[in-house]
Structures are given as C-alpha cells and as structure tokens.
Amino acid sequence: MAQRIVINHQREREAAMRHPEKAHRPDNPIQRKPDWIRVKAPGGNPAYHETRALMREHKLTTVCEEAACPNIGECWSKRHATMMIMGEICTRACAFCNVTTGRPHPLDHDEPQRVAEAVATLGLKHVVLTSVDRDDLPDGGAQHFARVIEAIRETSPGTTIEILTPDFLRKDGALEVVVQARPDVFNHNIETVPRLYPGIRPGARYYQSIRLLDEAKRLDPSLFTKSGLMLGLGEEKAEVGQVMDDFRIADVDFITLGQYLQPSVKHAPVRHFVTPNEFADYAAWARVKGFLQISASPLTRSSYHADRDFAELRETRLRRLKGQD
C-alpha cells in the first residue's frame, strides 16, 4: 500500500510538471487495468535499447515516449518508432493526452535530415511521422512536415511514409502543402465522438477533422486516409457507429479503435474498459460499413503494426480494384 501511495504521488508531480493547465482539476483515481490490457516491460531486449539509443543520438522525440504508449516495448524491440516532429510541447490541452502543454520552441531546421538518417539507420520499410499541435505557426507546421517527407524520400526512396497530422484549424493552405509532399498514408485522428469534444478535445472541432480527411482524399484520390478513436471515455455504441458513417462519407480507408488509458490523475477518467469481445463486435461492424482496413483491440494505437497494416491495406485496395473482394 505504501509503495502504491508513493507511485501515485510521483504521478501527481509528473502530471503537474507536464500539464500545469490541469493542476486545478479534481483528481480522477486511476483504475486497475484488466488482465487483457497489461503489457510486459521491455526488459533486457537489446533491440529496444538500440532503438532508444538511436533516438537519443539523433536528438529525436517519439510519441511512443511522450504519449506513454503501452506498446513501446514491443515496437522498439522490433526497431519501430513513431517520430514526433516539431518538438515535444503542444499548444493544445486535450484531456486525454500525456504530451506536454505549453509554449513550443522554434522549429529545428536540422530535424528533417536527422529523421531521415534515423529511418535509414533503422532500415524501415514503413515509417510513421506525427507531431504536436503547432497553433503558434502560420501554417501549423505543414511545410515542416513536407520537408521531413522530402528528406526521407531522398535517403530512403523505398520507404513508405505515413503521417499523423494535427487538424490545421484555421491554417488555410496547410493541408495542400502536406498532400503535395505525397505521403503514402494521411492519418488524422478524430479521437472521440462529437458529444465529448468540449471536455476531451476543447481546442478542436469535430467537423473540421472530418472535413480535413475528406479534403485530403479529394486533393489526392490515390492517397490512403486513416483515422481512429479511443474508446472508454463515455461514448455510446450508436455514437461510434455515427462516426464510422461520417468516416465513410469522407471516404476514409482505414479505421483504428483502441482503449483509452488514463495517463495521470489529472486526465479524463476511464469510464469503461472495453472488452476484447466488444472490440471484435466493433471490428465486424466496421467491416460491414466498407472500410478497407480495420484495427480494433484494447492495445490498438494509430501506429501499432503500421507497417504490416499498410501492406494489407494496399493489397485490399488492389483486390477491390480488380473486383476480387
């Protein structure tokens, strides 16, 4: 019991440092995770430590660490890391997110080359790039995304590139810049159902995100589009179904559904631990609605098994074009 109290106090101190804007909020006790959602620590796996050392050597930030992803041990042991560009400080204060909120530093103009070098060193066939929200920049960081994509294309022309972008709210022309850089997958996460946006994503707008996905596909119909939701925040099943329908109207190809996990006592509480059987039901529902690819499980995250999923996504589209699916 004493050890648990010490751990809780440590979490509170860490939350206060990373999320000063949440300090005034009442504590939400962190529930014990069910057996099906627990993961093993990376332990002594040498590949994990090699990946970590490489990120440090190139001075790169990863969403794996910043967002406290539960899959970091598995992914880094396979030398897969999702790189988070434009710094580790976000201008938004979402109630679910563990990334630090505050005033970001100026862009690092050497970052695109460092990312490209890390991708080449890891020998990645598929790389996922994400970023913090940069509402402080005139283009929301769109040009920086484009520069990173271009740098990877130069050093690793055979690597496919998946980007997970902010919503570029009130950043006219930003999406066009990113799409013109020709990523293979354009991902923007909806995160939750529209009813919960005021409390969970107060700086975002649901229909802006839907429009962004729709416009990305309109600008480049060959582009794969992808989005995801966290479940367990208090959403109703019918609301998830409505989001799926909105995705299909926007011609989204790939949907991810995963369990929300509460990073600290100052974050939104888990309202429900969605069972594996419930995730299977959601996946079956999504297949009926016509998505090319579905990933739905307690530990699903946007970039979890992204390389394997992209290969399957491409094959599924080819089969449908040939009328074989």
N, C-alpha and C positions, 0 to 999 in steps of 0.2 A: 504493500500500500504506500509506504514512504517513497519507494522508487517511482511509483506512478505519479505521486504529487510533485516530485522533483521534475519529472519529464513534462508534466503539464505546465509548471512554472517556466520551464525553458521554452516551451512552445509559445507561451504568452509573451515572453520577452522578445523572441524572434519575430512574432507577429507584429509587435509594437514597432520594431525597427523597420520592417519591410512595408508595413501598412499603417502609417500614422493616421491616415484618414479614417481608419476603422476603430481607432482607440476608444472612441466614445460609445461604441456599440455594446450592447449587453453580450455576455458570454453565451455561446452555444456549445454545451458539452459535446465532445467528440464521442460518438458511439463506437462500440467494439465492432470490428468488421466481421462479417460471417466467414465461415471456413472457405467458401468458394472464391473469395476475393483476396486472400492472403498470398503474398509472393515471397520467394526466398531472396535473401540478401545475396549480392554478387560474390561474396566471399573471396576466395583466392584465385578466381579465374584470371589468368594473365591477360587475355584479350580485353577484358573490362578495364584493367589498369592501363593497358597500352592505349586504348581509346581515350581514356581520361587524360593521360599524359599528352597525347596529341592535341587535344583541345586546349590544354594549358600552353603547350609550346607555340601554338598559332594564335593564342590570346583570343579564343573564340568562346562565345556564350552559347549554351544549349538550352532548349526548352525542357529537355529531359531533367536537368537540374533545377532550373528556375521555377518550373511548374510542379516540381516534386512528383514526377511521373512514376507510377508504381512499376512500370516495365523497364526501368533504366538498367537493371541488372541483366535482363535477358537481351535487350537490344545492344547494349555496349559490349556484351560478351560476344556478339556477332559482328562487332565493329560497325554498328549502325548508330548514328547520332543525328538528331534533328537540330540543325543550327539555327539559332535565333539572332538575326542580324539587327543592326541599328541600336545596339546596347541592351542593357538589362532593366532599364527603367521605363515604365509605361505611363502614358498620360491619362489613362482610364483607371477607374477604381471598381472593377467588377466584383461582385460579392462572392464569386466562386474561385477567383484566380489567385494564385500564390506569387505571381510576378510582382516585383516591387513597383509601387506607385510613387510618382514624384516628377521632378523636372529633369528631362533627359539631358545627356551630354551631347555636344555637337557630333555630327556624323564622323566616323573614322573612314577616311577615303582610301586607306590601305586594306580595309576589310574585304572587299571583293576578291582581291588576289590571295589573301590568307585563306579564305573559304575555299577557293579553287584549289589551292595547294593541299589543303586537308582532304578534300574529296579525292584528289589524285592519289595521295598517300594511302588512304583507306581502300582505294580501288573500288569505289562504289559504282554499281551499275545503275542505281536509282538513288537520288538524294532529295530530302525534304528540307525546304527553307521556310522559316517562319519569322515573325518579327513582333516586337511590341507595337502598340499603337503610338504613332508619332503625330498627334494633332498639332504639335508645335511647328511642323514643317509645311511649307506651302503646298507641296504635292503629297503629303502624308508618307513620304519615303518611297514613292513609286519609282523614281529614277534610280535610287539606290538598289532596289530590287532588280531593275533591269541591268545594272552594272554587274551585280553578282551573277546573274544568269549568263551574261556575256562572258565573264571571266571563266566560268565553269565550262562553257562551250569551247573556249579556246584550249584549255588544258586537258579536258576530258570529253571529247566530242561524242563518245559513245554512251555517255551517262544521260539518262533521262532525268528530268527536273520537275519536281512537284513543289508548288509554292502554296503556303497557307497565309493569306494576307489579312490585314485589317479591313475595315469596311470603307475606308476612304471617304468618310462622311464629310460632305461639303468641300471635296477636293476635286474640282472639275478637271477632267482630262487625265486624272491619275490612272484610272483603270486602263485607258487606251495605251498608256506608256508601258504598263506591265504586260498586257496582252501582246503588244507588238514585239516584246522581247522573246516571244514564242516558248513559254514553259510548256511542258507536256501535260501537266495537270494543274488546274486552277482550283484551289480549295479556299473556301471562306466558311467558317463555322457559324451556324445560327445559334448554337449553344443551348437554347431552351425555347419553350413555347411563348408566343407573344404576350399572353396574360402575365407572365412572370418577369417580363423585361424591366418594368420600373424598379423592382427590387434587386434583380440579379444582374442586369446589364443596363444600368441607368444612363450611361453615356452613349448607348447605341439605339438604333431604330430597326425594328424587325423588318419592315418593308423596304428599308434601304438595303439591308442584307440580301433579301430576296431579289431586288432589282439588280444588285451587283452581280449575282450569279446568272441571272437572265441575260444581262448585257454582255457579260464575258462570253457566253455562248453565241450571242448574236454577232459580236465582233469577230469571233473565230469559231465557226461551227465544228472544226476538226478538234478543238480543244476539249479534253476531258474535264468536266466540272464535278466538284465534290463538296459535300458539307456534312456536318454532324451535330448531334445533340448529346448533352449529358442527361441522363435520367436519374430520378431520385430526388429532384428538387421540389416536388409537389405537383408536377404535371399530371393531367388526366390522360388516359389512353386515347380518348377521342381527339384530344388536342394534338397528340403526337401524330395521329392519322391525318389531321388537317395540315400539319407542317409537311408531312410526306406529300400530300396533294399539291401544296404550294411549290415544293421542290420539282415535282413532275411538270407542273405548268411552266416552270423556269428551265425545264429540260436538264435537270441535274442528273448526272450519270451514276454517281456513287454516294451512298449514304452510310455514315458511321454512327453507331449508337453505343454508348458506354455508360458505366456507373459513375455518377458524381461522388467524389471523395473529398471530405472537408479538410482543408489544409491546416486550419487553426481554429481556436475557439471564437475568433472574431469574424470568421467567414460564415456564409449561409449554412444552416444545418442540413444534414441528410434527412430527408423526410421519409425515405423508403429505400431499402436495399432491394433492388430488382433482382429476382432470382434468374438463374440460367434458363429455366423453362420459359419465363416471361420474355427474356431476350430472344429465345427461339421463336416465340409467337410473333414478336415484332419483326423479326427477320422474314418470316413467312408472309406476313402482311406486306412488307416492302417488296418482296418478290412479285406478289400479285399485282402491285401497282406499277411494275415495269422497270425498276432500276436495273442498270447493267451490273452493278456490284453492290453487295450489302455486307457490312461487317458489324455484327451486333453481339456483344458479350460484355460481362462485367468489366473486363480489363481493356476493352477496345478503346483506343485513342486515335487521333487523326493520323498519326504517322506509324502506328503499330503495324508491323508486317507490310509496310507500304510498298516495298519492292515486289514482294510476292503478289500483293493485291493489284498492283499496276499491270503486271504480266497477265493476270487473269482478266482484268478489265479490258485490255487491248484485244485479247483473244475472243472475249464475249462480243465485243463490237464487230469484229471481223465475221464471226459466225452469223450475227444478225444481218449484216450487210449481204451475206451470201444466202440468206434465208434458211439457215441451218438451225436456228434457235427460236 
